[in-house]
């Protein structure tokens, strides 16, 4: 109960042990660590003159932001804790009877901090402090992985999604024309789109495909009609309304196809890059694994294996492959002097393009090759000599015959496609195990990859005993991700990639400072 009440006493000289604040805890150490991270001079551009300056101490506001992301609190909950929790008040060095800044001041400061210093400033400051005190170095092995961050916006089906974007166009147009939205909707015969749930207002037999298609067609035709009405009402169409129209057009076209009679019907499957939310149009469907689907964003993290610091973090939509942001993470870590010489990841990071990108940045990537497709001997069982341009099969036969074909992985480049003579394959005792073509009496084909050199290098690395020891250390990144998830990175606090990326940087900054405090306390 001691920390649950507002004690009318000064906390500037109080013994933190009396507040039951453990050594290394964030509330106990923040007061001493914060001045090492930031100074009042860092915020002078916010208030170039004393005239009209915000009366809130920027160091207090910075401390509040770090407390917020350390404990995963909302704005209102943070302010409440700063009023009544003696641990929070001790961390911020608030005098008795001095209230913390309010929600409006916190939001203004958060926006000003992003604009002045950028979203990653406190994150970089946290790493610079750890580097300065020797707690982390670029010599350490670093690991990479990702986790899902669920979107803040609601995920809608196609019917409600089209309806929501139509509503957004009507509301944006009404605001621009300074008109009542419901009056404008009545004039445009679009009042059914202003309700909370479009599907809840219609009465159709949902088991009837023809009735579903009729409803879908009416929505799409209404969206096309409303675009013409907007263009008649204003010329040119202002930016906010134009953005709402563009989103509406995209949503109305992404899951449907026009039939010969001019009506529309739903298509099977999920379109690439499908918009899933009207309030957060940058969120996407994606896969964390072959069996786990996610909706929203992915949080990509690089961190040190031994000292357990987050050295880089990035946010993408959920449909981005895990390996794509790897160069971004490496460049981030390099910006604070922590560029790794070696990095380890799971098989998702072992793609040819990612290995080449890491090599070009001077980083050795340790990762297993993605699992081969089932059925017959995989290509990795064949010995490929890129210098001599020959391929030897598991049965000991070698071929140098090849033709140049389009890359089967989808790039515009051409690759060598080696072929074994059909008589040789028919006579091979392993032909039934080799694959469908050889079992049917044809010659086996082996198409090289555009990144074949990187793949061959990875196969040689993975065969070495010391490589297995490195790969086993990859699990260290899972502990880092677990900490970030507990601190709030499972759920997006904001809309859009840019603001969720800010959330990621702030959460990683708070985590790094907590790690710094823990190590410093253990060293005493």
Buried (B, 14 or more C-beta within 10 A) or exposed (E): EEBEEEBEEEBEEBEBEEBEBEBBBBBBBBBEBBEBBBEEEBBEEBBEEEEEEBEBBBBBBBBBBBBBBBBBBEBEEBBBBBEBBBBBBBBBBBEEEEEBBEEEBBEBBBEBBBEEBEBBBBBBBBBBBBBEEEBBEBEBBBBBBBBBBBBBBEBBEBBBBBBBBBBBBBBBBBBBBEEEBEEBBEEBEBBBBBEEEBBEEBEEEEEEEEBBBBBBBBBBBBBEBBBEBBEEBEEEBEEBBBBBBEBBBBBBBBBBEEEEEEBBBBEEEBEEEBBBBBBBBBBBBBBBEEEEEBBBBBBBBBBBBEBBBBBBBBBBBBBBBBBBBBBBBBEBBBBBEBBBEBBBBBBBBBBBBBBBBBBEBEBBBBBBBBEEEEEBBEBBEBBBEEEEBBBEBEBEBBBEEBEEEEBEBEEEEEBBBBBBEBEBBEEBEBBEEBBEBBEEEBBBBBBBBBBBBBBBBBEEBBEEEEBEEBBEBBEBBEEBBEBBBEBBBBBBBBBBBEBBBBBBBBBBBBBBBBBBBBBBBEEE
